[in-house]
Amino acid sequence: MKLKDIHSVKRREIKRRFVLPSNEDEVEVDENFRPYETISGAKVFCSLKKTALIDGGFHTHGARNN
């Protein structure tokens, strides 16, 4: 299913969590709403944004804000 064809609330959530290519018309989503592009017949999944990870990423685990 194409990204542009899903509900606007879910599309906004996907855009907030993932790094999407500039040409969003080519982006599709799988059954778990993970966005990907098909390039030369291969699915290339979009990467998560660091801010979408718990506590902003793995490297901040245990870090203190002083």
C-alpha positions as CSV (number, residue, x, y, z in Angstrom):
1,M,0.0,0.0,0.0
2,K,1.3,3.5,-0.9
3,L,2.1,5.9,2.0
4,K,-0.1,8.6,0.3
5,D,-3.2,6.2,0.4
6,I,-3.3,5.6,4.2
7,H,-5.1,7.7,6.8
8,S,-3.6,11.1,7.5
9,V,-3.1,10.5,11.2
10,K,-1.2,7.2,10.6
11,R,0.8,8.9,7.8
12,R,1.8,11.8,10.2
13,E,2.9,9.2,12.8
14,I,5.1,7.4,10.2
15,K,6.7,10.7,9.0
16,R,7.5,11.6,12.7
17,R,9.2,8.2,13.4
18,F,11.0,7.4,10.1
19,V,13.5,9.2,7.8
20,L,11.6,9.3,4.5
21,P,13.1,9.9,1.0
22,S,12.3,13.2,-0.7
23,N,10.0,11.5,-3.2
24,E,7.3,10.3,-0.9
25,D,5.1,9.2,-3.8
26,E,7.3,6.1,-4.2
27,V,7.1,5.1,-0.5
28,E,5.1,2.1,0.4
29,V,4.2,0.6,3.8
30,D,4.1,-3.0,4.8
31,E,1.4,-4.7,7.0
32,N,3.2,-3.4,10.2
33,F,3.2,0.2,8.8
34,R,7.0,0.2,8.2
35,P,7.8,2.5,5.2
36,Y,10.0,1.2,2.3
37,E,11.0,1.9,-1.3
38,T,11.3,-0.7,-4.0
39,I,14.7,-0.1,-5.8
40,S,15.6,-2.5,-8.6
41,G,13.1,-5.1,-7.2
42,A,14.5,-5.0,-3.6
43,K,12.6,-3.5,-0.6
44,V,14.7,-0.8,1.1
45,F,13.2,0.0,4.4
46,C,13.4,3.6,5.8
47,S,15.5,4.0,9.0
48,L,14.1,5.2,12.3
49,K,14.8,8.7,13.5
50,K,16.9,8.8,16.7
51,T,14.2,10.8,18.4
52,A,11.8,7.8,17.9
53,L,14.0,5.5,20.0
54,I,13.4,5.2,23.8
55,D,15.3,8.0,25.6
56,G,16.5,9.4,22.3
57,G,18.7,6.5,21.4
58,F,21.0,3.9,22.8
59,H,23.9,6.1,23.6
60,T,22.0,8.2,26.1
61,H,21.2,5.3,28.3
62,G,22.2,6.2,31.9
63,A,23.3,9.7,30.9
64,R,22.5,12.5,33.3
65,N,21.3,16.0,32.5
66,N,23.2,18.3,34.9
